[in-house]
Amino acid sequence: MINFAAVLKKDKTFNDFVAQLVEQQTLNLWVVGSTPTGVTLKNQTITAIKALSERGCFFYLCNYRNIFVYLQRNVLQLFYSFTKPIKKSDNMATFTGVIFPHHQKQNGSIAAKIRATHNRQTKYIPTNIVFFADQYTKAFKMKNCTPKFQLDDLVRNYTEKLAKIRNIESKSVEEIIDYVTRENPTGRVDFLAFYESEISEIKNAGTAGVYKTSLNHLRTYTGGVLFAEDIDYEFVKKYAAYIEKTTQGRAVSLYLANLRHILNQAKNVFNKEEIGEIRIPLNPFNKFKIPKQQITKKRTLTVSQIRQIRELPDKGIRWDLARDCFMLSFYLMGMNSADMYHCSKCAGRIEYERRKTKDRRSDNAFISIKIQSEAIPLLKKYTGKDLLFCFSKMYGNTRDFNKAINLGLKQIGEQLKIEDLEFYAARHSFASIGQNVCGIDKYTIHECLNHTDPEMKVTDMYIRKDWSRLDTANRIILNRLKWRVRKVKRFSKKLK
């Protein structure tokens, strides 16, 4: 028998009380998970346990295998629930270690199992714990030996996990077994590894690239190690300051929005609220508000500036490519480089699904554009064999293609003294000239750009698209500019 009075030095009153109870054999506590037989706890014993637990800790006393275990606050309620003198219920889950004669092998060894019983249903959980012939009796009762202690420990481990299952009465025995046997059910979540796995599921290459850039930046900040449980308000606050210090533009709002999205995805995957398993409990973005994206400076050109770009003479492959693609985008109602790169062949009209938003829209961001006369020379110049344009033969991917265009536009901007001239300015200019110069209503411009209005989402389901309205608007804009169609040579050179 352990000398409890010597061990329990923090509370002499309680020490004396426990020692007295032990001496009178009225205190019989047991290891959680073992089967209590004939346990009688007097009210004064329960009162003492509760009084000490209110101070944050108490000692787990038992005469089973003469052990003494110190329990922290987070398992007090579990222990107390096992030590309360309650009547056994038929729907209470229990685990018991067992061995069966028919499992005996030729050398006398038997692999133990754990019997799980819940709601009058019984299932057996296999284990790798083996009893040899000298470790059980002729009646196949387990002796006190190392395998027996290992089996008891496993039973105790399973029973401790039960306390974390909510609404256990409604669970099946299979669900309970699945939970308690799950490897590392409360282990830490490698957030960076999960982040990378989520990126691999993104179909849109452009979107995946944005998330990959965000991940690389986060990996640099954390040194390659980050657990989801560590992403709290302070972490997000410091990371936001780091982003602002090391990047520019809309990176702060973009990177943090991506972090929030992946964190929410992780919570959906790893948190099992129905059984009370909450591996990622924190919600840092409830308190931390992502800075609003700064409104970018409108990259809008005047009618005169667009004419200047259109009338530029040939100068070189990249220069010509930048000029021509800029004008193609303008002629085709702001078509972007990724869609030009992937656009399929067509007759009379250009029809495609906008790659940037097709995965987020029920209509797959489909649009149909009439080929205006101004665009025909450029379509012939850059015609492709398998696709509408030959850009996929010139560049290995859309990123390189877009980069080449912007490098050429930078040169053009320097000559024409247009500051920060970029490819997207064609799309901005089309919209601004359409509304401000030509007087076209904003909703029509909205449709020409292949945008959607969330407030009109339901209404749009009832209305069949009338592409002729967009064709007319496009024609009005081009007529307003009074274009003179230049003769161009068919593009034949290969870009090195």
DAJOBEL-V18748 format. One record per pair of residues at least 4 apart in sequence whose C-alpha atoms are under 8 Angstrom apart, sorted by the first residue. I is the first residue (numbers start at 0). J is the second residue. If there is no record, write none. Layout:
# DAJOBEL-V18748
I,J
I,J
This chain:
# DAJOBEL-V18748
0,62
0,65
1,65
2,6
3,7
3,14
3,17
3,18
4,8
4,11
4,14
4,15
4,18
7,11
7,14
8,14
10,14
11,15
12,16
13,17
13,47
14,18
15,19
16,20
17,21
17,26
18,22
19,23
20,24
20,25
20,26
21,25
21,26
21,27
25,39
25,40
25,41
26,39
26,40
26,44
27,38
27,39
27,40
27,61
27,62
28,38
28,59
28,60
28,61
28,62
28,82
29,33
29,35
29,60
29,61
29,62
29,63
29,82
30,61
30,63
30,155
31,78
31,81
31,155
31,158
31,159
32,94
32,151
32,154
32,155
32,156
32,157
32,158
32,159
33,95
33,151
33,154
33,155
34,95
38,84
39,84
40,44
40,45
40,82
40,83
40,84
41,45
42,46
43,47
44,48
45,49
45,83
46,50
47,51
48,52
48,57
49,53
50,54
51,55
51,56
51,57
52,56
52,57
52,72
52,75
55,71
55,72
56,70
56,71
56,72
56,75
57,69
57,70
57,71
57,75
58,67
58,68
58,69
58,70
59,67
59,68
59,69
59,70
60,66
60,67
60,68
61,65
61,66
61,67
62,66
70,74
70,75
71,75
74,78
75,79
76,80
77,81
77,159
77,162
78,82
79,83
87,91
89,117
89,118
89,119
90,117
90,118
90,119
90,168
91,116
91,117
91,118
91,168
92,115
92,116
92,117
92,118
92,161
92,172
93,114
93,115
93,116
93,117
93,158
94,113
94,114
94,115
94,116
94,154
94,157
94,158
95,113
95,114
95,115
95,154
96,111
96,112
96,113
96,114
96,150
96,151
96,154
97,111
97,112
97,113
97,114
98,102
98,109
98,110
98,111
98,112
98,139
98,140
98,141
99,103
99,109
99,111
99,139
100,109
100,139
102,109
102,110
103,107
103,108
103,109
103,110
104,108
104,109
106,132
107,131
107,132
108,129
108,130
108,131
108,132
109,129
109,130
109,131
110,125
110,126
110,127
110,128
110,129
110,130
111,125
111,126
111,127
111,128
111,129
111,130
111,150
112,123
112,124
112,125
112,126
113,123
113,124
113,125
113,126
113,154
114,121
114,122
114,123
114,124
115,121
115,122
115,123
115,124
115,172
115,176
116,120
116,121
116,122
116,172
117,121
117,171
117,172
118,168
118,171
118,172
120,172
121,172
122,172
122,173
124,176
128,146
128,149
128,150
129,146
130,134
130,135
130,146
131,135
132,136
134,141
134,142
134,143
134,144
135,139
135,140
135,141
135,142
136,140
136,141
136,142
141,147
142,147
143,147
143,148
144,148
145,149
146,150
147,151
148,152
149,153
150,154
151,155
152,156
153,157
154,158
155,159
156,160
157,161
157,179
157,180
158,162
159,163
160,164
160,179
161,175
161,179
163,274
163,275
163,276
164,273
164,274
164,275
164,276
165,273
165,274
165,275
166,170
166,273
166,274
167,274
170,174
170,175
171,175
172,176
173,177
174,178
175,179
176,180
177,181
178,184
179,184
185,276
185,278
186,278
187,226
187,227
187,228
187,278
188,193
188,226
188,227
188,228
188,278
189,193
189,224
189,225
189,226
189,227
190,194
190,225
190,226
190,227
190,262
190,265
191,195
191,214
191,218
191,223
191,224
191,225
191,226
192,196
193,197
193,265
194,198
194,214
194,261
195,199
195,211
195,214
196,200
197,201
197,261
198,207
198,210
198,211
199,207
201,206
201,207
202,207
203,207
203,354
203,355
203,358
204,208
205,209
205,355
206,210
206,355
207,211
208,212
209,213
210,214
210,254
210,257
211,215
212,216
213,217
213,254
213,257
213,258
214,218
215,219
216,220
217,221
218,222
218,223
218,224
219,223
220,238
220,241
221,225
225,229
226,230
227,262
227,265
227,279
228,278
228,279
228,280
228,281
229,234
230,234
230,235
230,281
230,283
231,235
231,281
231,282
231,283
232,236
232,282
232,283
232,284
232,286
232,287
233,237
234,238
235,239
235,283
235,287
236,240
236,287
237,241
238,242
239,243
239,251
239,255
240,244
241,245
242,246
242,250
242,251
243,247
243,250
243,251
246,250
246,251
247,251
248,293
249,253
249,292
249,293
250,254
251,255
251,289
251,290
252,256
252,289
252,290
252,291
252,292
253,257
253,292
254,258
255,259
255,289
256,260
256,289
257,261
258,262
259,263
259,284
260,264
261,265
262,266
263,267
264,268
265,269
265,270
265,279
266,270
266,278
266,279
267,271
269,277
269,278
269,279
270,276
270,277
270,278
270,279
271,275
271,276
271,277
272,276
272,277
282,286
283,287
284,288
284,289
297,427
298,420
298,421
298,423
298,424
298,427
298,428
299,424
299,425
299,427
299,428
299,431
300,304
300,305
300,424
300,425
300,428
301,305
301,428
301,432
302,306
302,432
302,480
303,307
304,308
305,309
306,310
306,480
306,482
307,311
307,415
308,322
308,411
309,322
309,323
309,326
310,485
311,322
313,318
313,319
314,318
314,319
315,319
316,320
316,492
316,494
317,321
317,403
317,404
317,406
317,407
318,322
318,407
318,408
318,410
318,411
319,323
319,407
320,324
320,404
320,407
321,325
321,403
321,404
321,405
321,406
321,407
321,408
321,422
322,326
322,407
322,408
322,411
323,327
323,377
324,328
324,404
325,329
325,422
325,425
326,330
326,425
327,331
327,334
327,374
327,377
328,332
328,333
328,334
328,335
328,425
328,426
329,333
329,334
329,425
329,426
329,428
329,429
330,371
330,373
330,374
330,473
330,477
331,368
331,370
331,374
332,368
332,426
332,429
332,447
332,448
332,473
333,423
333,425
333,426
333,427
333,429
333,448
334,338
334,339
334,426
334,448
335,339
335,423
335,426
336,340
336,397
336,400
336,401
337,341
337,354
337,397
337,401
338,342
338,351
338,352
338,353
338,354
339,387
339,388
339,390
340,388
340,389
340,390
340,391
340,397
340,400
341,386
341,387
341,391
342,350
342,351
342,386
342,387
342,388
343,350
343,351
343,385
343,386
343,387
344,349
344,385
344,386
344,387
345,349
345,350
345,387
347,369
347,370
348,367
348,368
348,369
348,370
349,367
349,368
349,369
349,370
350,365
350,366
350,367
350,368
351,365
351,366
351,367
352,357
352,363
352,364
352,365
352,366
353,357
353,363
353,364
353,365
353,366
353,449
354,358
354,364
356,360
356,363
356,364
357,361
357,362
357,363
357,364
357,365
358,363
359,363
360,364
364,449
365,449
366,449
367,466
368,466
368,469
368,470
369,470
370,374
370,375
371,375
371,474
372,376
373,482
373,484
374,378
375,379
376,380
376,486
376,487
377,381
377,487
378,382
378,387
378,388
379,489
380,487
380,488
380,489
380,490
381,388
381,389
381,390
381,489
381,490
382,386
382,387
382,388
382,389
383,387
383,388
383,389
383,390
384,388
384,389
389,393
390,394
390,400
391,395
391,396
391,397
393,493
393,494
394,399
394,400
395,399
395,400
396,400
397,401
398,402
399,403
400,404
401,405
401,422
402,406
403,407
404,408
404,422
405,409
405,420
405,421
405,422
406,410
407,411
408,412
408,420
408,421
408,422
409,413
409,419
409,420
409,421
410,414
411,415
411,420
412,416
412,417
412,418
412,419
412,420
413,417
413,418
420,424
422,426
423,427
424,428
425,429
426,430
426,448
427,431
428,432
429,433
429,476
430,434
430,444
430,448
431,435
431,436
432,436
432,437
432,476
433,437
433,438
433,439
433,444
433,472
433,476
434,438
434,439
434,440
434,441
434,444
435,439
437,475
437,476
437,479
439,443
439,444
439,472
440,444
441,445
442,446
443,447
443,468
443,469
443,472
444,448
445,449
445,450
445,451
446,450
446,451
446,469
447,469
451,455
451,456
452,456
455,459
456,460
457,461
458,462
459,463
465,469
466,470
467,471
468,472
469,473
470,474
471,475
472,476
473,477
474,478
475,479
476,480
477,481
477,482
478,482
